[in-house]
Amino acid sequence: MTATTSGPARLATAVGGAVLIISLFLPWASTDGIDRNGWQLLTIGDLLVLLVGLVAIAAALTGGRIGIFRPDLSLNAAADLLGLVTIVLLAWLVIFDFPEGASRELGVFVALAAAIAVAAGAGDYRPLQGAPWFPRLRSDGHGR
């Protein structure tokens, strides 16, 4: 089970989650002087952004140690995975799928930076230091 133990990683996850939620209220697109925020621009993606923000805050507050559905999937793992999906979604929006004729405003870039902070803060970097990618669970189901 992954867990954020360092203070800076938990802080990055929490701040990233909070900023991600706040970014939904900032202007994301502007057309003819009319601004549209994240809630107005995204159809279902706004709910994903809100969910990622809430999961990131929960992971930071609990240290990410609470398992979700399975003992080896922690809140940190969920925040990391959802953060990565959000990065891809927002990058795709900014590069390929932005409304025609609309200018990109600050909110979409703030959301992208916040999603990167969530994924970076909640990420498990132990495999890069030699730990197994898929650790074996103990027979009692409590991880290592």
WOGINOR-V456467 format. One record per pair of residues at least 12 apart in sequence whose ideal C-beta (glycine too) atoms are under 6 Angstrom apart, sorted by the first residue. I is the first residue (numbers start at 0). J is the second residue. D is the distance in whole Angstrom. If there is no record, write none. Layout:
i=<I;I>
j=<J;J>
d=<D;D>
//
This chain:
i=<0;0;0;1;1;1;1;2;2;2;3;3;8;9;11;11;12;12;12;12;12;12;13;13;15;15;15;15;15;16;16;16;16;18;19;19;19;19;19;20;22;22;22;22;23;23;23;23;24;25;25;26;26;27;27;27;27;28;28;28;28;29;29;30;30;37;44;51;51;51;54;54;54;55;55;57;58;58;58;58;61;63;70;71;75;78;78;79;79;79;82;82;82;83;85;86;89;89;93>
j=<71;73;142;73;75;76;123;62;63;64;63;75;120;59;116;120;55;58;59;117;120;121;56;59;55;113;116;117;120;52;55;56;117;113;48;51;52;110;113;52;106;109;110;113;37;38;45;48;36;105;106;104;106;40;104;106;107;40;98;101;104;102;104;100;101;106;88;81;82;85;77;78;81;78;117;74;74;75;78;121;74;75;140;136;121;117;121;118;121;122;114;117;118;118;114;114;110;111;107>
d=<6;5;4;5;5;5;4;6;5;5;5;5;5;5;5;3;5;6;4;6;4;5;6;3;6;5;3;4;6;4;3;4;6;4;6;6;4;6;4;4;5;4;4;6;4;5;6;6;6;6;3;4;5;5;5;4;4;5;6;4;6;5;5;6;5;6;6;4;6;5;5;5;6;5;4;6;4;5;4;6;6;3;5;6;5;6;4;6;4;5;5;4;3;5;4;5;6;5;6>
//
